[in-house]
Amino acid sequence: QRARTQFVQAVADLAARPQSIETLQSAGVVSLLRLLLLDVVPSVRQTSALSLGRLADYSMELAEAIVKAGILPQLVYPLPEENRYYKKSAAFVLRAVAKHSPQLAQAIVQCGGLEALVICLEDFDPGVKEGASWAFDYIARHNAELSQAVVDAGAVPLLVLCIQEPEIALKRIAASTLSDISKHSPELAQTVVDAGAIAHLAQMILNPDAKLKRQVLSALSQIAKHSVDLSEMVVEAEIFPVVLTCLKDSDEYVKKNGATLIREIAKHSPELSQLIVNSGGVAAVIDYIGSCKGTVRLPGIMMLGYVAAHSENLSMAVIVSKGIPPLCACLIEEHEDHIKAAAAWALGQIGRHTAEHASRVAEANVLPTLLDIYMDTRSSEDLKMKASIFAKKALKNVLQKCTYLPALEPLLHDAPPSIMKHIIGQFSKVLPHDSKARRLFVTTGGLKKVQEIKAEPGSLLQEYINAINNCYPEEIVR
Amino acid sequence: MAALARLQERLAELREEYFLVNRSIDEDRRIKYKAAVKIQSWFRGYRVRAYLRHLNEVANVIQKWWRGYRCRKHFRQMVETAYFIMKMNFYNEMAVRIQKRWRGYYVRTYIHNYYALKKYLQAVSVNNAFVRRELEEYTEMKENEEKMKDLEKEEKEKKYQARKMHYLLSTEQIAGIYNSPFRKCPDPMELLLRKSKPLSHRRPQMKSPFAYELYDWPTCKKPPAFVTALPLLPVGRQKPQGPFRDTAEVLCQRYKPLEPTLRVAESINSPPGKAGGEIRREEWRNPMHDNEFLPFSSCHKNDKYEPTLCRSSKYGREAYGTKHFREVYPEKWIADKDFERVLPSIVLFEKFGKTYSKSGPIV
């Protein structure tokens, strides 16, 4: 008996070191541990479970080997009677196996692991609860059916109870599990909400621990993203001025998750966006965009785009809160394609409503940048980068409403024909009515440039050119 | 007869005369007939023409009157319609004016209230400025807190170092390293060393957070000196020989921390209800139960059982309740030993009666 305990302890210590795991694996340690799992002495059982967990944690092949060796039912079956150390180690094993792939997680579900984990969740020891909820987290992460299985096992109310426990690590894991469960589908999110999770999650936003805040914000945003009703329920939990303090946190991911939450709420309906604007959320998000760099900015940019897209009043509110300069800065500074695309899209949404909006966007000197992006990546046609597509759409939308001619002038010189059509169109609409603009147009050489453009007769472009030429007397045209 | 002869002579001429007369009459007749016809036709024609003329005139008159009447009616109709149209145009004009004013007002107040929008946007910017200020204050506060925490940590470190190195303090004879004679005033480290208490050896921590409550517990003579931390089991420990329960469980139960009710947890000195010394003394004087209630039943094992009045009679105690609880008839028993269970027992119920403090035989 002493020999067994020593052996098992040695295996556990070796398994903690990654180098020795390979040797252990070649020595066929899995079958030995399987026998020791059924040992009489409880400490041997515990330690063998612990070493199995470490082995499974290390690599996917070992986890598959463990599942194939049929260890899981033997692990799970005596779980109700065992003490808390065993339960902790068993939860560790299940977690390590589930984290690698959905098939392994499915294997765990099939051998009745979920009921055993629920029993662990009902235990009083916080370490056991943490292990069990971590295992649930990894199982639920993979896909919607597994999450549904977790919910069917009745884990959600227990997880909500876990969130209320005083230990921070347990709260973190429980929040992360709820986030992974609710991310797959609206029904799962509804189940989580029905268990009363939102109120507790909302209270925990004020907690000073950064990792906990990350998970809580991520959970709330996964819940809010599915539908208007869920977003409204999240908003009713009175998160609003509090969430804005998260945007100023020192931890980057807390800021990112906070911005994601606000984005998910803003995207559903104009009333929710209105609420966010009224509580000063737009200003906070704009400051946040200005203070971060890189992918962390992305949710903030998208949030501004969504708010501006709903209605022109909201878009004007975004402009008034000085939203355009940070977006321009993003366009210029960022190198990643999708961030540029998002910034271009957001600017397009802001500028597309009326002439007033378009002129504000144009005044910020952003149109040349957009044009550059569009021209720049057009050369690699096969790549079809998102940035160029969005830049083109944004340009089109803004140009169709823009009447601020000084901003349009520089574009005349380098634009490709598809954009030129819109620019000339705008000129042809404004010039007939405004004499000062006509004079300016001639003096800056715009008229000359227009003459140089060749267009097919009968096309829209030709019509516009004719309209412009008609504003001027014949001598000047020639 | 003569007449007859004369007639017969004239007969041949008569016949001719007659024929001639008839012929001339016939011719005359024709002419006269034609003349008569002519006269009659002229007269009839004249009459008919006169009649027709009359009819025409009459018809003219009727038509004249009728047409005049109809046209006047029509004209009245036309005048009425024209008037009606004029009125309607007028009303339309007026209605247009009213609708114009109303729609302008409505759109300007409810649908696109320019001034409200402007005020709203101003309010939004004011709110934004406010939020930004608040958030900046919040970040500053956080940064300050962090800085304070770092400073405190440094201070603690320094103090700890000073305590550890208190032997470097300078004495009267020998100046310590921080108190060089070439300096004008001693180094701040020197001052710290002077202030700090020397670090003694680490003593085992004796924590008994429930000590005070237990002292207040009315009849507890002395609180057991125990360690509140639950004992950690070293792996590989030898299980003690013999029919003992698992040591961990025993220790857990034995040293389970006290969870007193609120009433008990308050010390006698604190609550205002029993704050008076008089009340306290009175309670001490008049307890209901003279024998002290001792926590561990092994203290009671030497006490004799005193029977209650209702169960005792002048012939001694009734055996029921002490010696036996229900009647047993050993003659009726089938087997000598007790029933054995076939199904696995319920774990929770197995523990019943086997807790550490036995309060009486169960089986």
Interface residues (C-beta under 8 A of the other chain):
Chain A: R2 T5 Q6 Q9 S43 Q46 T47 E81 N83 P241 L244 T245 L247 K248 D249 S250 V277 N278 S279 G280 V282 A283 A284 D287 N313 M316 A317 V320 S321
Chain B: L117 Y120 L121 V124 S125 N127 N128 A129 F130 V131 R132 L135 E136 Y138 T139 K142 E146 L233 V235 G236 R237 A248 V347
